[in-house]
Amino acid sequence: MKKRVLAMVLGLTMLVSIFAVGCTKDEAKADFKAGFVYIGPTNDNGWTTAHDVARLELEKQLGIETAYVELVAEDEAAVKDAVTNLIDVGCNIIFTTSFGYMEPTVALAAEYPDLYFLHCSGYMMSENLGTYFGRIYEPRFLSGIVAGMKTTSNEIGYVAAMNIPEVVRGINAFTLGVKMVNPDATVNVRWTNTWIDPAKAKEAAEALLAEGCDVITQHQDSPGPLIAAEEKGAFAIGYDYPLTDVAPGSYMTAPVFNWSVYYVDIVKQIMDGKFVSASYWEGLNSGVVALAPMTDLVPAEAKTLVNEYEAKIKDGSFFVFEGEIKDNTGAVKVPAGTKMTDGEMLSMDWFVEGVKSN
Amino acid sequence: MFRIAKRGETNNRQALMFRLLGIFGALLVTSVIVMFMDHNPFDVLFSMVKGAFASKIRIENTIVKAVPLAITAIGISIAFRMKFWNIGGEGQIMMGAAAATYVALNYSSLPRIILLPLMFVTAFIFGGIWAVVPALFKVRFGTNETLFTLMMNYIALKLVGYFQYTAWKDPNGMGFPVIAKFEQSGYLPEVFGIHIGWIIAILIAVFIYLLVHHTKRGYEINVVGGSENTARYAGMKVGKIVVLSMLLSGGICGIAGFVQVSGVSHTLNVNTSGGVGFTAIIIAWLSKLNEGTIILVSILFAGMVQGGNYIQTAFQIPASVAQILQGIILLFVLGSEFFVQYKVFYNKKEVKKA
């Protein structure tokens, strides 16, 4: 009997000491550690890759530790699981990088008031939850110029994800660029209802190509549409991340994110104790968004025009959503001389003239 | 020729040996893979265990994952006792979750004490209906229940997709295809920091244990599973027993859906069932349909998933590799169970004939 008790006590001590060692190890962490929640795999060659490249840049520039969880569904159970695991390994700055993480992030920010939360592309904030995004509509507009001058069939294809303002704004900015240089062109939109599904994205692009489109662009996390264009000998404009090697025969350029501009900046603020919950939304001027270098497939005159308009956007002499802008039923949405406000752009739910959405 | 035969008697010593061999084999193969990833296998495998159980957050995450697995496995086990192969747990979870969501969204003004039981009951009914349909077809027309229940999964999944993207889409979601989040009244309360789904799971386990082992109904289920003809000869109404038991089986799976939406996701989406209905089949089998063992195995299973998530964050091992490790461990565990029950021998005579 005594022996058994002794064995049990010894066994328990061992177990407790194992756990104790584990705990002290975890608590001996640096002051700040940033954790990232990703919707796709880090090698999706698009949205998530752009975030992950910036994460590594953040490590390099500020010398802090980071961690990530990939392939997290847009569901509260999944997001909570990912975030608590990040907190468990010592993360105290949490970046959640998909629109559908918004409500779960709000709940988690309330549950962990001492930690910093930053949600990409949403609009809900709290004291310890800020939002961030890039004015990607600026480079989208520039890429529209490229598409409008490249097309010969005057049919351009746009593989879009969800029918939400972020995506609608991109379609509209792109179409305004197209129409400025080519009033006869139409932008045909196909919805996939998913951010990342390479096969679905490719199929949508193939359908657009079959309908006669000769230039394809996308609001998708993966380069499926680029590959479809390459296979059909058409031309393509990517998204999120510059990719010349995936479709060398069709890739022209891409509106891209350079998230490290923001990540380094906000983490520095937090480290200096200067964090204020805010909504970060910057454009070409800040460098957080850009038009990726244009390949030789882009016509020379388009290159010149893009450079001209990029300079104009940067110095404020040109604004993408300035009237007169009509919607695709012909009604004037923005009167001549008026600029849309941030609020109007963030809730955009109508298409400009020239968009054909099924 | 290799031949496979069932072992006459289970020898405890042999069983233990095969299980230890299984664990050893799993450790060996996973270690090799981890070494290829340039990590120390002892570190990673030990961390997998620590990552599942060694802190409050980790234990909570493990239990939260174990709850739907345990409830669904218990639900499925009732059908399996009758040798009715219910592969439709996934769809039954979805229908239960959808029904609970409908109630939570439309009657959110009700007090929690009324709303939650209402969600519970509707989830049970709709999960049950999804299982009763294949049961009726089997009883009336002798359809194959494995295929039928499997196909019902896809119908349920597409239906939830329709709710999420069209019918129940949140009008305040700025166009994003999500169903609105529940009001607080639709949230399961928490006990010890974890939603009370774990208490529901234990209560269901006790209830089913008593039903199966200590009531006439339970006895009938077991007899039908043993031999339908015997049951018929004894004057039992086999059809009625099958249909009612499937109502219970699917209903319990539906409750797992209710627990998921009310306890963790706080809304419904196409990811709600997340493969639980399929994993639960493995758990029910590994546990030999024993309710207590199901709870234990569910916790171990959930621990493996949570440990896998932990090593992803701690070592930045890709999600796909963590899943491969889990798959290998599972393969060896299932493999050793096979050798516990069956023996494989080499028959020379057969070869000569051929």
Interface residues (C-beta under 8 A of the other chain):
Chain A: I18 F19 G22 C23 D26 G35 P41 T42 A67 Y68 V69 E70 L71 A73 E74 D75 E76 A77 A78 K80 D81 A82 T84 N85 L86 I87 D88 V89 F99 G100 E103 A107 Y123 M162 N163 I164 P165 V168 N193 S347 D349
Chain B: K50 A54 S55 I57 R58 E60 N61 V64 K65 Y165 M174 G175 F176 P177 V178 K181 Q260 V264 S265 H266 T267 N269 N271 T272 G274 Q306 N309 Y310 Q312 T313 A314 Q316 P318 A319 S320
